[in-house]
């Protein structure tokens, strides 16, 4: 969850030495916008509990070519 998605992704691209570096996460392939922090937090918990194939299905529907969406953020 982030108030400024572009800033958060920029922070993680190559600078953050935690999860993103350990698993070589380099692309933003899926995101959701929510009207408030409460609904965003609830959805984040739901997504974290999904099995991998369901997460992949969400990405495939939202971004079938798994392109990096970072450059298209406002």
Buried (B, 14 or more C-beta within 10 A) or exposed (E): EEEEBBEBBEEBBEEEEEEBEEEEBEEBBBBEEEEEEEEBEEEEEEEEEEEEEEEBEBEEEEBEEEEEBBEEEE
